[in-house]
């Protein structure tokens, strides 16, 4: 598990709907994909510091992959009142723009954890400007939020969950992939629950390895 200050992340400040959002990014040296990481539900304490989020960033760093994790509007030091859930895709696009402006020649992958998986999907669906080459969903709550737009997408997707995840059960993810014809890979972390109290490092490693192979 990554420890505070174990590697260098630089503060990032960028604009979304005239609000300043905070983030942390690492430059990386990977010639391919970059990762924008979406945090869990902001109304239930989700932020860019929720353990799996910095773990993903750390494992991306170990692969040389540039990454950005950020807080939605109204979370942490990001400006705004209570986070409007139907507007988080605008925050997501602002984060993608930050990375694309920093490294214009590299494609971006969106990585979302729990509610962040839905936010990443919405960001992808609203995107018209940027090259997005892959989607990663960590413990997506398929039974709580509408993920049906995924069935029409022609993009590579990884869905990862824990064998003990009651919010994102492995069987639900597998059935979702089998019921639609699209590029949907399911990876199950042994003994992990929705909060990755076990299997945190493995989950981050599996995600980073998939991103590394994406290009």
C-alpha positions, 0 to 999 in steps of 0.5 A: 500500500502506498504511504504518504509522500512515497513519490512525487505528486504535484498539486494541480488546479484547473477550472470547471464551470468557473470553479477551481478544482484541486488535484494531484498529478504525476508526470510519468514517462510512459509514452502511451496512455495517461490516467484520470482517476475518479473518486467514490461518492462525494456525499458519502465521504468519497474523495481523491484520498479514498485509499484505492484512489491514491493506490491506483495513482501509485501503481500507475507511477510504478508503470511510468504512467502519468496520472491525475486524481482530483476532487469533484466540486464541493469536495476538499479544497475544490470550490463549490457547494454540495456536489451536484451529481449530474454535473460531475462529468463536467469536472471529469472533462476539465480533468481530462483537458488538464492532462490533454493540454499537458501532454497533447500527444498521449491518449487518456484512460478514465479510471473510476472507483464505485460512484466514480465509475459512473462519473467516468462513464458520463464523462466519456459519453459527454466527451467530443474533444479528447482521445480516450482510449480505455475505461476502467471501472473498479467496483462499479455499482451496476445495480444502483446506477444506470450503466446501460449506455456501456453496451453501445460503446466500442472501447476497451473496458476493464471492470474489477471487483472483489470476491466479497464485494456486496455492492458490486458482486462479481456475478453481476459484472460477469452477467452484465458482460455476457448479456451485451456484446462489447469489450468488457473484461472482468477481473476479480480480486480474492477476498476483497470487499467494496472498500478493499480492506484486503487486496488493495495493492493487487487491485491497483497493480491489476489496473495499472498493468491493464493500462500499461498493456492498453497501448 
